[in-house]
Amino acid sequence: MPITVDIDVMMARRKMSVGELAERVGITPANLAVLKNGRAKAVRFATLAALCEVLECQPGDLLRWEPGAESEAASAAAPETKTEVATES
């Protein structure tokens, strides 16, 4: 997925453990690990807001888009398609 999660970077900057962040945000350490490792398919805005509040950062500090950073699993699951656009001459 071209969205990269940088929660671990902000945790390191704030010298905060997974357990402490999970407790302060109100989610389980297991769910935080899923987010932190980029395995989550979605994140609730309320969770994102809580992460930003606790880590004193902006959503863009936690998530970033990297073009061409498709995972191998996603690339294998989605067949390549080519779209042609008809033009009038």
Backbone as XML, in Angstrom:
<?xml version="1.0"?>
<chain id="A" units="angstrom">
  <residue number="1" name="MET">
    <atom name="N" x="0.854" y="-1.185" z="0.000"/>
    <atom name="CA" x="0.000" y="0.000" z="0.000"/>
    <atom name="C" x="0.892" y="1.238" z="0.000"/>
  </residue>
  <residue number="2" name="PRO">
    <atom name="N" x="0.567" y="2.224" z="-0.767"/>
    <atom name="CA" x="1.418" y="3.403" z="-0.847"/>
    <atom name="C" x="1.315" y="4.341" z="0.360"/>
  </residue>
  <residue number="3" name="ILE">
    <atom name="N" x="0.526" y="3.975" z="1.374"/>
    <atom name="CA" x="0.461" y="4.776" z="2.598"/>
    <atom name="C" x="1.435" y="4.175" z="3.604"/>
  </residue>
  <residue number="4" name="THR">
    <atom name="N" x="2.379" y="4.970" z="4.059"/>
    <atom name="CA" x="3.362" y="4.529" z="5.044"/>
    <atom name="C" x="2.987" y="5.108" z="6.401"/>
  </residue>
  <residue number="5" name="VAL">
    <atom name="N" x="3.051" y="4.276" z="7.418"/>
    <atom name="CA" x="2.694" y="4.676" z="8.777"/>
    <atom name="C" x="3.979" y="4.940" z="9.556"/>
  </residue>
  <residue number="6" name="ASP">
    <atom name="N" x="4.082" y="6.129" z="10.129"/>
    <atom name="CA" x="5.274" y="6.536" z="10.873"/>
    <atom name="C" x="5.006" y="6.716" z="12.367"/>
  </residue>
  <residue number="7" name="ILE">
    <atom name="N" x="4.074" y="5.935" z="12.914"/>
    <atom name="CA" x="3.780" y="6.042" z="14.341"/>
    <atom name="C" x="5.029" y="5.742" z="15.161"/>
  </residue>
  <residue number="8" name="ASP">
    <atom name="N" x="5.816" y="4.741" z="14.728"/>
    <atom name="CA" x="7.020" y="4.381" z="15.473"/>
    <atom name="C" x="8.031" y="5.526" z="15.528"/>
  </residue>
  <residue number="9" name="VAL">
    <atom name="N" x="8.088" y="6.320" z="14.467"/>
    <atom name="CA" x="9.002" y="7.470" z="14.441"/>
    <atom name="C" x="8.593" y="8.490" z="15.510"/>
  </residue>
  <residue number="10" name="MET">
    <atom name="N" x="7.287" y="8.789" z="15.560"/>
    <atom name="CA" x="6.808" y="9.758" z="16.554"/>
    <atom name="C" x="6.926" y="9.202" z="17.970"/>
  </residue>
  <residue number="11" name="MET">
    <atom name="N" x="6.710" y="7.899" z="18.129"/>
    <atom name="CA" x="6.871" y="7.283" z="19.448"/>
    <atom name="C" x="8.321" y="7.425" z="19.921"/>
  </residue>
  <residue number="12" name="ALA">
    <atom name="N" x="9.258" y="7.212" z="19.031"/>
    <atom name="CA" x="10.675" y="7.343" z="19.390"/>
    <atom name="C" x="11.009" y="8.784" z="19.751"/>
  </residue>
  <residue number="13" name="ARG">
    <atom name="N" x="10.476" y="9.732" z="18.980"/>
    <atom name="CA" x="10.738" y="11.150" z="19.278"/>
    <atom name="C" x="10.190" y="11.546" z="20.645"/>
  </residue>
  <residue number="14" name="ARG">
    <atom name="N" x="9.062" y="10.924" z="21.023"/>
    <atom name="CA" x="8.416" y="11.241" z="22.306"/>
    <atom name="C" x="8.867" y="10.300" z="23.423"/>
  </residue>
  <residue number="15" name="LYS">
    <atom name="N" x="9.781" y="9.365" z="23.079"/>
    <atom name="CA" x="10.289" y="8.383" z="24.044"/>
    <atom name="C" x="9.142" y="7.674" z="24.753"/>
  </residue>
  <residue number="16" name="MET">
    <atom name="N" x="8.210" y="7.141" z="23.940"/>
    <atom name="CA" x="7.010" y="6.519" z="24.460"/>
    <atom name="C" x="6.946" y="5.061" z="24.008"/>
  </residue>
  <residue number="17" name="SER">
    <atom name="N" x="6.562" y="4.176" z="24.909"/>
    <atom name="CA" x="6.445" y="2.753" z="24.589"/>
    <atom name="C" x="5.084" y="2.466" z="23.955"/>
  </residue>
  <residue number="18" name="VAL">
    <atom name="N" x="4.974" y="1.295" z="23.327"/>
    <atom name="CA" x="3.711" y="0.869" z="22.735"/>
    <atom name="C" x="2.637" y="0.783" z="23.814"/>
  </residue>
  <residue number="19" name="GLY">
    <atom name="N" x="2.988" y="0.201" z="24.950"/>
    <atom name="CA" x="2.019" y="0.057" z="26.040"/>
    <atom name="C" x="1.513" y="1.391" z="26.547"/>
  </residue>
  <residue number="20" name="GLU">
    <atom name="N" x="2.427" y="2.329" z="26.737"/>
    <atom name="CA" x="2.031" y="3.651" z="27.229"/>
    <atom name="C" x="1.146" y="4.372" z="26.220"/>
  </residue>
  <residue number="21" name="LEU">
    <atom name="N" x="1.548" y="4.352" z="24.945"/>
    <atom name="CA" x="0.752" y="5.032" z="23.923"/>
    <atom name="C" x="-0.630" y="4.384" z="23.799"/>
  </residue>
  <residue number="22" name="ALA">
    <atom name="N" x="-0.671" y="3.065" z="23.774"/>
    <atom name="CA" x="-1.955" y="2.370" z="23.658"/>
    <atom name="C" x="-2.881" y="2.742" z="24.813"/>
  </residue>
  <residue number="23" name="GLU">
    <atom name="N" x="-2.342" y="2.760" z="26.021"/>
    <atom name="CA" x="-3.151" y="3.106" z="27.195"/>
    <atom name="C" x="-3.672" y="4.529" z="27.110"/>
  </residue>
  <residue number="24" name="ARG">
    <atom name="N" x="-2.806" y="5.456" z="26.736"/>
    <atom name="CA" x="-3.205" y="6.868" z="26.675"/>
    <atom name="C" x="-4.190" y="7.142" z="25.540"/>
  </residue>
  <residue number="25" name="VAL">
    <atom name="N" x="-4.086" y="6.379" z="24.440"/>
    <atom name="CA" x="-4.993" y="6.557" z="23.298"/>
    <atom name="C" x="-6.319" y="5.832" z="23.542"/>
  </residue>
  <residue number="26" name="GLY">
    <atom name="N" x="-6.260" y="4.741" z="24.300"/>
    <atom name="CA" x="-7.474" y="3.980" z="24.575"/>
    <atom name="C" x="-7.700" y="2.822" z="23.625"/>
  </residue>
  <residue number="27" name="ILE">
    <atom name="N" x="-6.608" y="2.245" z="23.103"/>
    <atom name="CA" x="-6.709" y="1.063" z="22.251"/>
    <atom name="C" x="-5.784" y="-0.007" z="22.828"/>
  </residue>
  <residue number="28" name="THR">
    <atom name="N" x="-5.955" y="-1.229" z="22.372"/>
    <atom name="CA" x="-5.114" y="-2.306" z="22.877"/>
    <atom name="C" x="-3.720" y="-2.212" z="22.254"/>
  </residue>
  <residue number="29" name="PRO">
    <atom name="N" x="-2.705" y="-2.708" z="22.956"/>
    <atom name="CA" x="-1.360" y="-2.739" z="22.356"/>
    <atom name="C" x="-1.333" y="-3.544" z="21.049"/>
  </residue>
  <residue number="30" name="ALA">
    <atom name="N" x="-2.150" y="-4.591" z="20.965"/>
    <atom name="CA" x="-2.207" y="-5.387" z="19.729"/>
    <atom name="C" x="-2.740" y="-4.564" z="18.571"/>
  </residue>
  <residue number="31" name="ASN">
    <atom name="N" x="-3.793" y="-3.778" z="18.800"/>
    <atom name="CA" x="-4.335" y="-2.925" z="17.733"/>
    <atom name="C" x="-3.361" y="-1.817" z="17.362"/>
  </residue>
  <residue number="32" name="LEU">
    <atom name="N" x="-2.647" y="-1.282" z="18.338"/>
    <atom name="CA" x="-1.630" y="-0.271" z="18.033"/>
    <atom name="C" x="-0.516" y="-0.887" z="17.192"/>
  </residue>
  <residue number="33" name="ALA">
    <atom name="N" x="-0.134" y="-2.117" z="17.498"/>
    <atom name="CA" x="0.899" y="-2.797" z="16.711"/>
    <atom name="C" x="0.459" y="-2.984" z="15.265"/>
  </residue>
  <residue number="34" name="VAL">
    <atom name="N" x="-0.820" y="-3.317" z="15.063"/>
    <atom name="CA" x="-1.347" y="-3.464" z="13.700"/>
    <atom name="C" x="-1.244" y="-2.135" z="12.953"/>
  </residue>
  <residue number="35" name="LEU">
    <atom name="N" x="-1.611" y="-1.043" z="13.611"/>
    <atom name="CA" x="-1.483" y="0.289" z="12.997"/>
    <atom name="C" x="-0.021" y="0.621" z="12.733"/>
  </residue>
  <residue number="36" name="LYS">
    <atom name="N" x="0.806" y="0.429" z="13.746"/>
    <atom name="CA" x="2.217" y="0.808" z="13.693"/>
    <atom name="C" x="2.971" y="0.059" z="12.595"/>
  </residue>
  <residue number="37" name="ASN">
    <atom name="N" x="2.603" y="-1.199" z="12.386"/>
    <atom name="CA" x="3.302" y="-2.020" z="11.398"/>
    <atom name="C" x="2.720" y="-1.924" z="9.999"/>
  </residue>
  <residue number="38" name="GLY">
    <atom name="N" x="1.721" y="-1.046" z="9.828"/>
    <atom name="CA" x="1.162" y="-0.827" z="8.499"/>
    <atom name="C" x="0.255" y="-1.938" z="8.011"/>
  </residue>
  <residue number="39" name="ARG">
    <atom name="N" x="-0.240" y="-2.783" z="8.906"/>
    <atom name="CA" x="-1.111" y="-3.886" z="8.500"/>
    <atom name="C" x="-2.588" y="-3.528" z="8.567"/>
  </residue>
  <residue number="40" name="ALA">
    <atom name="N" x="-2.919" y="-2.358" z="9.090"/>
    <atom name="CA" x="-4.323" y="-1.950" z="9.209"/>
    <atom name="C" x="-4.877" y="-1.581" z="7.839"/>
  </residue>
  <residue number="41" name="LYS">
    <atom name="N" x="-6.125" y="-1.938" z="7.608"/>
    <atom name="CA" x="-6.796" y="-1.569" z="6.356"/>
    <atom name="C" x="-7.499" y="-0.232" z="6.491"/>
  </residue>
  <residue number="42" name="ALA">
    <atom name="N" x="-7.727" y="0.206" z="7.733"/>
    <atom name="CA" x="-8.416" y="1.475" z="7.973"/>
    <atom name="C" x="-8.046" y="1.968" z="9.369"/>
  </residue>
  <residue number="43" name="VAL">
    <atom name="N" x="-8.257" y="3.250" z="9.584"/>
    <atom name="CA" x="-8.077" y="3.830" z="10.914"/>
    <atom name="C" x="-9.212" y="4.835" z="11.123"/>
  </residue>
  <residue number="44" name="ARG">
    <atom name="N" x="-9.842" y="4.760" z="12.270"/>
    <atom name="CA" x="-10.924" y="5.695" z="12.575"/>
    <atom name="C" x="-10.340" y="7.080" z="12.820"/>
  </residue>
  <residue number="45" name="PHE">
    <atom name="N" x="-11.073" y="8.095" z="12.401"/>
    <atom name="CA" x="-10.624" y="9.460" z="12.642"/>
    <atom name="C" x="-10.463" y="9.724" z="14.133"/>
  </residue>
  <residue number="46" name="ALA">
    <atom name="N" x="-11.336" y="9.143" z="14.953"/>
    <atom name="CA" x="-11.233" y="9.338" z="16.404"/>
    <atom name="C" x="-9.922" y="8.772" z="16.927"/>
  </residue>
  <residue number="47" name="THR">
    <atom name="N" x="-9.491" y="7.621" z="16.401"/>
    <atom name="CA" x="-8.215" y="7.025" z="16.806"/>
    <atom name="C" x="-7.056" y="7.879" z="16.318"/>
  </residue>
  <residue number="48" name="LEU">
    <atom name="N" x="-7.142" y="8.334" z="15.080"/>
    <atom name="CA" x="-6.092" y="9.195" z="14.529"/>
    <atom name="C" x="-5.982" y="10.484" z="15.334"/>
  </residue>
  <residue number="49" name="ALA">
    <atom name="N" x="-7.122" y="11.069" z="15.689"/>
    <atom name="CA" x="-7.128" y="12.296" z="16.495"/>
    <atom name="C" x="-6.518" y="12.048" z="17.867"/>
  </residue>
  <residue number="50" name="ALA">
    <atom name="N" x="-6.850" y="10.911" z="18.481"/>
    <atom name="CA" x="-6.292" y="10.591" z="19.798"/>
    <atom name="C" x="-4.780" y="10.381" z="19.712"/>
  </residue>
  <residue number="51" name="LEU">
    <atom name="N" x="-4.320" y="9.704" z="18.664"/>
    <atom name="CA" x="-2.878" y="9.517" z="18.472"/>
    <atom name="C" x="-2.179" y="10.869" z="18.336"/>
  </residue>
  <residue number="52" name="CYS">
    <atom name="N" x="-2.769" y="11.752" z="17.535"/>
    <atom name="CA" x="-2.171" y="13.082" z="17.334"/>
    <atom name="C" x="-2.152" y="13.886" z="18.631"/>
  </residue>
  <residue number="53" name="GLU">
    <atom name="N" x="-3.217" y="13.775" z="19.413"/>
    <atom name="CA" x="-3.277" y="14.512" z="20.674"/>
    <atom name="C" x="-2.202" y="14.021" z="21.638"/>
  </residue>
  <residue number="54" name="VAL">
    <atom name="N" x="-2.106" y="12.715" z="21.797"/>
    <atom name="CA" x="-1.131" y="12.142" z="22.735"/>
    <atom name="C" x="0.298" y="12.385" z="22.259"/>
  </residue>
  <residue number="55" name="LEU">
    <atom name="N" x="0.537" y="12.230" z="20.961"/>
    <atom name="CA" x="1.890" y="12.405" z="20.425"/>
    <atom name="C" x="2.214" y="13.860" z="20.083"/>
  </residue>
  <residue number="56" name="GLU">
    <atom name="N" x="1.222" y="14.746" z="20.257"/>
    <atom name="CA" x="1.389" y="16.173" z="19.959"/>
    <atom name="C" x="1.950" y="16.379" z="18.551"/>
  </residue>
  <residue number="57" name="CYS">
    <atom name="N" x="1.181" y="15.873" z="17.578"/>
    <atom name="CA" x="1.616" y="15.966" z="16.191"/>
    <atom name="C" x="0.402" y="16.135" z="15.281"/>
  </residue>
  <residue number="58" name="GLN">
    <atom name="N" x="0.646" y="16.206" z="14.006"/>
    <atom name="CA" x="-0.387" y="16.318" z="12.986"/>
    <atom name="C" x="-0.549" y="14.964" z="12.290"/>
  </residue>
  <residue number="59" name="PRO">
    <atom name="N" x="-1.722" y="14.696" z="11.682"/>
    <atom name="CA" x="-1.910" y="13.430" z="10.970"/>
    <atom name="C" x="-0.805" y="13.154" z="9.937"/>
  </residue>
  <residue number="60" name="GLY">
    <atom name="N" x="-0.341" y="14.191" z="9.287"/>
    <atom name="CA" x="0.731" y="14.027" z="8.304"/>
    <atom name="C" x="2.056" y="13.593" z="8.897"/>
  </residue>
  <residue number="61" name="ASP">
    <atom name="N" x="2.212" y="13.737" z="10.209"/>
    <atom name="CA" x="3.418" y="13.239" z="10.868"/>
    <atom name="C" x="3.345" y="11.726" z="11.070"/>
  </residue>
  <residue number="62" name="LEU">
    <atom name="N" x="2.129" y="11.170" z="11.022"/>
    <atom name="CA" x="1.922" y="9.746" z="11.260"/>
    <atom name="C" x="1.694" y="8.955" z="9.980"/>
  </residue>
  <residue number="63" name="LEU">
    <atom name="N" x="1.141" y="9.611" z="8.954"/>
    <atom name="CA" x="0.815" y="8.946" z="7.696"/>
    <atom name="C" x="1.404" y="9.725" z="6.537"/>
  </residue>
  <residue number="64" name="ARG">
    <atom name="N" x="1.958" y="8.993" z="5.576"/>
    <atom name="CA" x="2.439" y="9.670" z="4.363"/>
    <atom name="C" x="2.225" y="8.766" z="3.167"/>
  </residue>
  <residue number="65" name="TRP">
    <atom name="N" x="2.053" y="9.392" z="2.029"/>
    <atom name="CA" x="1.810" y="8.682" z="0.781"/>
    <atom name="C" x="3.114" y="8.563" z="0.022"/>
  </residue>
  <residue number="66" name="GLU">
    <atom name="N" x="3.431" y="7.346" z="-0.415"/>
    <atom name="CA" x="4.628" y="7.101" z="-1.217"/>
    <atom name="C" x="4.208" y="6.454" z="-2.524"/>
  </residue>
  <residue number="67" name="PRO">
    <atom name="N" x="4.286" y="7.196" z="-3.618"/>
    <atom name="CA" x="3.891" y="6.606" z="-4.902"/>
    <atom name="C" x="4.790" y="5.413" z="-5.236"/>
  </residue>
  <residue number="68" name="GLY">
    <atom name="N" x="4.168" y="4.373" z="-5.753"/>
    <atom name="CA" x="4.936" y="3.201" z="-6.167"/>
    <atom name="C" x="5.343" y="2.296" z="-5.026"/>
  </residue>
  <residue number="69" name="ALA">
    <atom name="N" x="4.831" y="2.523" z="-3.839"/>
    <atom name="CA" x="5.207" y="1.706" z="-2.693"/>
    <atom name="C" x="4.205" y="0.591" z="-2.460"/>
  </residue>
  <residue number="70" name="GLU">
    <atom name="N" x="3.641" y="0.050" z="-3.528"/>
    <atom name="CA" x="2.670" y="-1.040" z="-3.420"/>
    <atom name="C" x="3.348" y="-2.246" z="-2.788"/>
  </residue>
  <residue number="71" name="SER">
    <atom name="N" x="2.637" y="-2.915" z="-1.907"/>
    <atom name="CA" x="3.186" y="-4.132" z="-1.312"/>
    <atom name="C" x="3.121" y="-5.248" z="-2.336"/>
  </residue>
  <residue number="72" name="GLU">
    <atom name="N" x="3.976" y="-6.248" z="-2.177"/>
    <atom name="CA" x="3.990" y="-7.369" z="-3.110"/>
    <atom name="C" x="2.657" y="-8.108" z="-3.081"/>
  </residue>
  <residue number="73" name="ALA">
    <atom name="N" x="2.058" y="-8.235" z="-1.892"/>
    <atom name="CA" x="0.782" y="-8.946" z="-1.777"/>
    <atom name="C" x="-0.314" y="-8.213" z="-2.541"/>
  </residue>
  <residue number="74" name="ALA">
    <atom name="N" x="-0.354" y="-6.898" z="-2.422"/>
    <atom name="CA" x="-1.378" y="-6.124" z="-3.116"/>
    <atom name="C" x="-1.154" y="-6.174" z="-4.622"/>
  </residue>
  <residue number="75" name="SER">
    <atom name="N" x="0.098" y="-6.133" z="-5.043"/>
    <atom name="CA" x="0.397" y="-6.183" z="-6.463"/>
    <atom name="C" x="0.025" y="-7.532" z="-7.054"/>
  </residue>
  <residue number="76" name="ALA">
    <atom name="N" x="0.263" y="-8.594" z="-6.303"/>
    <atom name="CA" x="-0.059" y="-9.927" z="-6.791"/>
    <atom name="C" x="-1.562" y="-10.153" z="-6.843"/>
  </residue>
  <residue number="77" name="ALA">
    <atom name="N" x="-2.287" y="-9.548" z="-5.916"/>
    <atom name="CA" x="-3.736" y="-9.744" z="-5.850"/>
    <atom name="C" x="-4.474" y="-8.968" z="-6.932"/>
  </residue>
  <residue number="78" name="ALA">
    <atom name="N" x="-3.932" y="-7.847" z="-7.351"/>
    <atom name="CA" x="-4.600" y="-7.000" z="-8.336"/>
    <atom name="C" x="-3.945" y="-7.188" z="-9.704"/>
  </residue>
  <residue number="79" name="PRO">
    <atom name="N" x="-4.660" y="-7.763" z="-10.649"/>
    <atom name="CA" x="-4.075" y="-7.943" z="-11.979"/>
    <atom name="C" x="-3.884" y="-6.598" z="-12.664"/>
  </residue>
  <residue number="80" name="GLU">
    <atom name="N" x="-2.883" y="-6.554" z="-13.518"/>
    <atom name="CA" x="-2.636" y="-5.307" z="-14.253"/>
    <atom name="C" x="-3.734" y="-5.106" z="-15.290"/>
  </residue>
  <residue number="81" name="THR">
    <atom name="N" x="-4.171" y="-3.889" z="-15.417"/>
    <atom name="CA" x="-5.162" y="-3.561" z="-16.430"/>
    <atom name="C" x="-4.698" y="-2.324" z="-17.157"/>
  </residue>
  <residue number="82" name="LYS">
    <atom name="N" x="-5.032" y="-2.292" z="-18.427"/>
    <atom name="CA" x="-4.714" y="-1.110" z="-19.221"/>
    <atom name="C" x="-6.018" y="-0.510" z="-19.688"/>
  </residue>
  <residue number="83" name="THR">
    <atom name="N" x="-6.133" y="0.790" z="-19.552"/>
    <atom name="CA" x="-7.335" y="1.483" z="-19.960"/>
    <atom name="C" x="-7.011" y="2.321" z="-21.191"/>
  </residue>
  <residue number="84" name="GLU">
    <atom name="N" x="-7.797" y="2.147" z="-22.218"/>
    <atom name="CA" x="-7.614" y="2.955" z="-23.414"/>
    <atom name="C" x="-8.740" y="3.963" z="-23.496"/>
  </residue>
  <residue number="85" name="VAL">
    <atom name="N" x="-8.412" y="5.146" z="-23.877"/>
    <atom name="CA" x="-9.392" y="6.205" z="-24.008"/>
    <atom name="C" x="-9.625" y="6.451" z="-25.501"/>
  </residue>
  <residue number="86" name="ALA">
    <atom name="N" x="-10.888" y="6.354" z="-25.904"/>
    <atom name="CA" x="-11.223" y="6.602" z="-27.314"/>
    <atom name="C" x="-11.262" y="8.095" z="-27.560"/>
  </residue>
  <residue number="87" name="THR">
    <atom name="N" x="-10.647" y="8.510" z="-28.625"/>
    <atom name="CA" x="-10.669" y="9.925" z="-28.986"/>
    <atom name="C" x="-11.312" y="10.062" z="-30.370"/>
  </residue>
  <residue number="88" name="GLU">
    <atom name="N" x="-11.992" y="11.169" z="-30.539"/>
    <atom name="CA" x="-12.614" y="11.449" z="-31.826"/>
    <atom name="C" x="-11.633" y="12.187" z="-32.715"/>
  </residue>
  <residue number="89" name="SER">
    <atom name="N" x="-11.559" y="11.782" z="-33.977"/>
    <atom name="CA" x="-10.638" y="12.436" z="-34.899"/>
    <atom name="C" x="-11.381" y="13.369" z="-35.818"/>
  </residue>
</chain>
